[in-house]
Amino acid sequence: MKTLIDSSLIESALAKLEVTSLNDLSIRQLVSLVNRFEKESGEEFIHFEIGVPGLPPSQVGIEAQKAALDNGVAAVYPALDGEPELKAAASKFVRAIIGAEVAPAHCIPTVGSMQGTFVSLMAVAALDKKRDTILYIDPGFPVQKTQADVLGIRREAFDVYNYRAEKIGPKLEEYLSTGRIAAILYSNPNNPSWMCLTEDELRTIGELATKYDAVVIEDLAYATMDFRKGLDPATGLPTQVSVTPYTDNYILLLSGSKMFSYAGERIAVACISDKLFERKSESLKERYGLPSFGNVFVHKLIYTLSSGVSHSAQMALAAMMDSAAEGVYNYRDEVAEYARRTERIREILTRHGFHIVYDKDVDEPVGNGFFFTIGYKDMSGAELLGYLLQCGVSGIVLTSTGAEYEGIRACSSAIKPHHYDLLDQRLAMFEELVANS
């Protein structure tokens, strides 16, 4: 039967990338592959593979960044630890949506949360020589594991789907009790499944992190984007549950990319708990020549990796965070569009025989959001992706995220109004292809 892409073309493309299986493709490699297939076929693909914001960037940020450039900041090196405006705004934002107190001095701009994670891993791995391992609560963002591999840091992981509620504590303790865990890393809401850890689960994580002296790295790239939850009636602001009430060993990673659709400027903030920022260790001093965590983070790691963060981008994020914390800018109304898209996409997929892989969030259905997970009958993720690519639909294999379950991670961000009918047609092609294979 006729397909958009022949399977032989997929095989030859993988060979050029020196990759033997679709399981082994990074997200960016897959993007490159799909772009090539679009050019060769002349057909538009349904892009489920990469979480690029699909909304206009925040006008609040644009205006602030333009004003900063007009004021000449492009000629001035930014401060390593961040500009005062952003540091104050990040502290205010954390207080408004989480209720946590992090001093402005301890809010450090990073070149996206990618750099925030990278620097955090480098710093926490050097806190204590005996603690040489990062524990990932999976499924998770694949590149965060690649970062540990690049740095030569040991890692462990478990798929949290089967360890929700009261089961998460004993599972965490299996790893923490070894004495080797330097940090626990997770995203909430979760990339890729969109599961959301609950207050009770976060209490367990925080209390065990304190008990075993592990740092919690909480990736809040999608903070407040659990659209099942309303606004705080006392403030009228969106809220985000967090580990912060339950431990004082944490780093919060807050990115401008998804909340504010500001991905292109690579701007984020690492908010380091006051206690951790001031913490000293002989291991840090031996490794980096400075004893305190915060000084190592800023004056050794940020300095050598990027020498700070774009001055004007900091002004943009400062304006967005400040106006959001004041309730002047309701960014959540804008990004709720992703939930509407996902709801409609899931209906089309279900009609064509697909199922949601990570379908439960403890005792309720997983919400609609930026990401979702799909499977088809008993197909492996790589097999499913191979069929979908032939029909002009992309995604990433779930096992690359540390998932124990087979399927595809999909993202609704790139979906445009005409894509719904196109997806329906492509999935009809997929069903015919599978039936005749």
Phi, psi and omega in degrees: 000162182280131172233169179286322184231130177282144182300330179294328178293323177296316181296318180291325178294320177297320180298321179294329178277358182061038178241136185267342185213152174298338176298332190264000182285135169284166180299315183292327175296319180295320177302315179300318180298313183294322177299321178294317181297323178297318180294318184286328182268338186072013182246143176285136176266157167274111186268099174259359197275331188231140184273058175278131179308136181250024179236159177298146177296153181303126179294329177302315179292317182300313182297319180292322180290319177298318179297320179296317179294321178297333179275003172090015184293340181298340181269359188241133174295135176286156176295141181303318184269005175105156179282144184306324182297317181287320181299317179292319181293321179296317178299317180294320181295316179298319178296320185288318187261339182246329184085015181261150178254111173236124183299141177309324180299338185258011175258110190247118177297143177226161180280080187073165177290345173300312177291324179302316178294315183301311180294320179299316179297317179298319184286314184291329181291344181256001182294321185211120184303330182286341183254099190242013190229140173259132177259118179262127172271105187266166359291161185206179181291116188305323186293335179294332174282321176301323179300316178298320179296318179299322181277351181074029180262134178296151177217149173231162181200156169215149178279118188285349187305321181268008184228044180275166176058233186289349181278343186289327181298304179301325181292315177300319185293333175306319183275315184295327183291348177288341182079007184256352186277117178275325184205155174247129183236133177203163173247148182209112356305157189276131167260112026251349195277338186069014168295151180234121177297142184270170177303316181295320179294320179292326175299316179298314179301313183296315181294321179288326176298319178293315181301319185254011176055049176250142177278139175261122174257107186256108181275109183251044179301332183243034184306136178069008184265020166276096191282000172286341183260140180273198181270156175294119183297336182283326185245341186075011182255153172293154180233158180227121175290149188207163176284348191302328178288348192246357174204155173248021174247082183211157170231124176261128178255113182243119187250149173277352192294309186263316180299320187245007180054042185243037187296326186294339181268359175049065184227131180206176177223135170260114180261109187261129181306147184304318181294315181294320181302321183271354185296139179244149174207148177293328179296317176299316181297319180294321184281318189241356177085359177230143185272339188260143185302311183298318179294321176297314181305312185274305194271350173249312189272303177303318181302311185280337182276320184213355183055040178104189187230145181321122184301311184290326177296324176299320179294326177296309182294324177301314181294319181293314180294318182295313182291328176292318180294332178277351182080010180279325183244111182265077182297333185294328176298325180291309186284350175297345176302327180298321180295321179295319178296314183297320179301316181290319179297317181298325178297317180294315180299316181298321180297333180261017171093005177278160175229158175277124184288301176267086190263343184244143174241087191060259185245019177222160179298143177297144184283168173274135181199213185289317180244158170205168185236138183229147174225166178222112181049230182252024181290145170288163179299317181294319179296316180296315180297322178301316178294316183297319179299321178298335182257010174083029177230135182241170178178178175246149182290131186298326183297338178291344179266002184089008179290144174274352186249148184274143177156201186231138167273131179236151180232139183269000192294327185270002184285130176248165184307322182284351184284339182296312177294322179296318178298318178302316180293318182293324180286330173295320175298318179300312181299321179292319179299313180297318182296329183263005182271000000 
